[in-house]
Structure formats: C-alpha cells, structure tokens
C-alpha cells in the first residue's frame, strides 16, 4: 500500500506536539489520518468545511485510550445530516472513527 498523498498529523493533549495544551484542534483540508494522544484528557477535533472538503476521508485514531476524542462538524456544517453534530472515538487504545465529506454533510463510516 502506498503512502503517497497521505498526510498524518499528531495531536497530543499534553501539548508535546503543539504550543500549549491542546483541548480543541481544527483539522485542515490536507489531513487524512490524525493520531490523538488523550493521556492528559479529552480532545475535541473540528472538521474542515464540508463543501470545500467534498470527497475527503479522515480517520481519527485515539492512540492511548486515556480519554475520548470528539470529532465535530464546524459551526454551520453537519454530520450524518445533523447540524453541528459530532462523532466520538471511545477511550480505548487505537479506537478510531472515519468520516467522509459528501459535500453536503460529513458522514461517519
């Protein structure tokens, strides 16, 4: 399997990969796999614009399972047709959720 075109982003709740503690982080339009460290607490991830991201697939992985990860549609967008909704990655090591933008909504797979 080729990694060509894959962008991986690491987000650590203890701030080790960011400036200060990360409690809410936006995913950009180049992300396809996001690894999240929840050992210091829950993390909320905001998805990019659903229209601009049509066809984009994003997988969010909870690497340590210390707490939950909330994957949230940005204000005005929707997930599975529900405005401002979110999906949750369980507090389990390597638990994950994958979403894809249809252009009209984010869909949890």
URJO-V276979 format. One line per field, one symbol per residue. phi: phi as a letter, one per 30 degrees, with the letter a starting at -180 (. if undefined). psi: psi as a letter, one per 30 degrees, with the letter a starting at -180 (. if undefined). Layout:
phi=???
psi=???
//
This chain:
phi=.dceidccbcbcddidcbdidccbbcdcdcdbbbcbccdckdbcccddedddceidcbcccddbidadbcccddejcbbhicdhdbcbcddbeidbbbbbddjcadcdc
psi=kkgkfkkkkkkkfggfgljlkjfkkkklffkfkkkkjgfgllkkkkllkeefgkfkkkkkkjffgealkkjkklkfllkhgkkhlllkklikkgklkklkkffflkkk.
//
